[in-house]
Structure formats: C-alpha cells, structure tokens
Amino acid sequence: MERIYTIPLRAVKNVPRTIRAPRAIREVQKFLLKHMKGEEVKLDASVNAKIWERGIQKIPSKIKVKAVKDDDGLVEATLAED
C-alpha cells in the first residue's frame, strides 16, 4: 500500500523551542502509525533533514511524505516530490 500524506505540524509549535524538531519527528511517526495501521515506522533521512533544515526551533508547519507499507506491517516514509 502506498499513499501520500500532508502531515500538519502546527501543534508542535506550542511546545518549548528546544524540543520542537524531536517532537515533530515523533508526531510524524505517530501520524503514520495511526493512518497506515502499521507495526513500525522507518523515516528516510530526507524527512529528517527537511524537519531539521532550519534548526531545532523553526520547524516547517507541514510536511508532505510518501508512505509505503509492506506485508510485514513496516511503514517506510520518504519525502514526497512536489
């Protein structure tokens, strides 16, 4: 199963500045677990780089990812091309 999601990260901006990027990573993983109904989520380095692009404090307000779920329940997410 393969899907493209636009994941909102606006709510992450309400946490303290020093933990925004790590929290955003966890929110992306939580979103994909919920919507893809998988066992485990693996994020590609491009997703990590996009969130950390402007530092720990200035995360993007949303991120577009392509998620692929295999038969074992593993969800792999990569950055979607616009």
Phi, psi and omega in degrees: 000134182227129181218156175246127181238145167255110187263120179283137179238018182298322183294336180290337180288352178271002177264166179304148186302327187282354180235017186293310183295314176298324178293323179297321177299314180295324179293321177297315179297318180295318178300314183290325175298317182292313187276330180265350180053051181256177179269323186212149180240130174245124178262137177287159179297333180292325177293315178300316181295323180294319180291319182273003187307317182253015176104183185286335187267328189251077180278158176291154181283339175205160181219140182254120183234153173253120183250134179235125180250130178263183185291337181277355181092009178275127179253123178249127183245133175232163179288130181278141177282142181278000000 
